[in-house]
């Protein structure tokens, strides 16, 4: 029994040695989410009809799982932050190179004046 709701836990496939296999976390989470709709996993029989049936339990659960995954995905925010850091570093390096080139030009002018002197 599930201690939170009193419902039976999801059925597990049998392992090759005959023992009960452990459900992967995503499968267990999906099953637990489907329970809210009052459907047992052994009652789920998805059938592709050639078009999207947005009222279908499978569609609703899949949409919910995918939306949750996308909302939890922070890669784009991290890429944006790292890109901003990289651009700032590039700008600082470009200024440093410009300063070095200007210094070399002044050093060359000083050397020419010293020789011509």
N, C-alpha and C positions, 0 to 999 in steps of 0.2 A: 504494500500500500504506500502511496505517496503521502508523506507526513503533512504536506501543505494543504492538500485538498481532499484526502481520503480516497482518491482514485487509485486504481491499480497502475503500477509502472508500465511503461511500454514493453511489449513482448520483444525478447531478444532472439536473434537467429542463433541456431546451435553452432558451436565451434566444431572443427573437424574431429576433436577428441570426444565429442558428445556433451561437453560442458556448455554452459550458457556463455555466449560471447558478450563482451562489453560494448554497448552502443557508443558510437562516436558522439562527441558533444553536440555537433550541429544536428545530427539526426534526433538525438534526445530532445534538444530544444525545439525542433520542428514538431515533434510528436506532442510535446507539452503545449505548444502553441495551438495545435490542431484540436486539442482537448477542449479549448474554450468554445469551439464550434460544436462540441458534442459528438465528434466522429472518432471512432476507434481506428487505429492504424490498419487493422485487418479489413476494415470496411472501405478503405481508400482504394479505388480502382480508376486511376486516371485514364481517359480515353481522348486521343487527339481527334478533333472533329473537323479540322481544316481551318477553323477560325478561332479567334480569341473569345472565350466566354468569360467575361469579367465577373460574372456572378458565381463562377465555379469556385469551390473551396480551395482546390489546388492553385488556381490563379491568385486568389486572395492571400493564401499562405506564402506562395512564392514571391508575390509582390511585397509582402510585409518583410520577409527575410532579406530580399535584395535591397529594399529601401533602408532597412536597418544597417546592412553592411555598408551601403554607400554613405549613410549619415555618419557612421563611425570611422570612415576612411578619411584620414587627415593628410594623406600624401600630397594632395595639391597645395594645401596650406604650407606644408613643410618645404615643398619645391619653391613656392613663391618666396618664402622667407630666405631660403638659401640662395636663390637667384638675386635677391636684393643685396645680400651680403657680398656675393661674387661681383656684382656691378660696382658696389662701393669700393671693394678692394682693387678692381681694375682701374677705376678712376684715380685712386691714390697712387697706384703704380705708374700710371700714365703721367701724372704730375711729377713724380720722382724722376722718371726718365727725362721729361722735359727740363727739369731743373739741372740734371747732370749734363745734358747736352748744352744748355746755356752756359754752365760753368766751364765746360770744355772750350766753347767758343771764346769766352773771355780769356781763358788761359792761353789759347792760340794767339789772340790779339796781343796779350802781354808779352808773349815770347817773340812775336814779330817786332814789336816796338823795342824790346830789349836788344835784339840783334841789329836792327836798323839804327838804333839809337844814338 
